[in-house]
């Protein structure tokens, strides 16, 4: 468990939510909770996971990074 008030204990989650707020939520006004829920889902599944480049992945998207790791493991 993370210690209370220590953002370094959950840096990955803090980084994700910072990106979510900066790139999506602060730019929009939602009329309903369902609209907000769907928009956050679309951000995660349609942009953040497959497309968005991450510094920790050598500026590759998670999908491309995973493919690269599989090819390296196979010795291609």
C-alpha positions as CSV (number, residue, x, y, z in Angstrom):
1,X,0.0,0.0,0.0
2,X,1.1,3.5,-0.6
3,X,1.8,5.9,2.1
4,X,-0.7,8.7,2.6
5,X,0.4,11.9,0.8
6,X,3.4,10.3,-1.0
7,X,2.8,10.7,-4.7
8,X,6.0,8.7,-5.5
9,X,4.4,5.6,-4.2
10,X,1.9,5.6,-7.0
11,X,3.8,7.6,-9.7
12,X,2.4,5.6,-12.6
13,X,-1.2,6.3,-11.6
14,X,-0.5,9.9,-10.9
15,X,1.1,10.3,-14.3
16,X,-1.8,8.7,-16.0
17,X,-4.4,10.8,-14.3
18,X,-2.4,13.9,-15.0
19,X,-2.3,13.1,-18.7
20,X,-6.0,12.3,-18.7
21,X,-6.9,15.6,-17.1
22,X,-4.5,17.6,-19.3
23,X,-5.3,16.0,-22.6
24,X,-9.0,15.3,-22.3
25,X,-11.1,16.3,-19.3
26,X,-10.0,20.0,-18.9
27,X,-11.0,20.6,-22.5
28,X,-14.6,19.4,-22.2
29,X,-17.8,20.0,-20.4
30,X,-20.0,16.9,-20.0
31,X,-23.8,17.0,-19.8
32,X,-24.1,13.6,-18.1
33,X,-22.0,11.2,-16.1
34,X,-22.5,8.6,-18.9
35,X,-21.1,11.0,-21.5
36,X,-18.1,11.6,-19.2
37,X,-17.6,7.8,-18.6
38,X,-17.8,7.1,-22.3
39,X,-15.3,9.8,-23.1
40,X,-12.8,8.6,-20.5
41,X,-13.2,5.0,-21.8
42,X,-12.6,6.2,-25.4
43,X,-9.5,8.1,-24.3
44,X,-8.0,5.1,-22.6
45,X,-8.9,2.4,-25.1
46,X,-8.8,4.3,-28.4
47,X,-5.9,6.8,-27.8
48,X,-3.9,6.3,-24.6
49,X,-3.2,2.6,-24.9
50,X,-2.8,1.9,-28.6
51,X,-1.7,5.3,-30.0
52,X,-0.1,7.7,-27.4
53,X,3.7,7.6,-27.4
54,X,5.3,7.1,-23.9
55,X,8.7,8.3,-22.9
56,X,9.4,5.1,-20.9
57,X,8.7,3.0,-24.0
58,X,11.3,4.7,-26.1
59,X,8.7,7.0,-27.6
60,X,6.6,4.1,-28.8
61,X,3.0,3.5,-28.3
62,X,2.2,0.6,-25.9
63,X,1.0,-1.5,-28.8
64,X,4.2,-0.9,-30.9
65,X,6.4,-1.5,-27.8
66,X,4.7,-4.8,-27.1
67,X,5.1,-5.9,-30.7
68,X,8.8,-4.9,-30.6
69,X,9.3,-7.0,-27.4
70,X,7.6,-10.0,-28.9
71,X,9.8,-9.8,-32.0
72,X,12.9,-9.5,-29.9
73,X,11.9,-12.5,-27.8
74,X,11.4,-14.5,-31.0
75,X,14.8,-13.5,-32.2
76,X,13.6,-11.8,-35.4
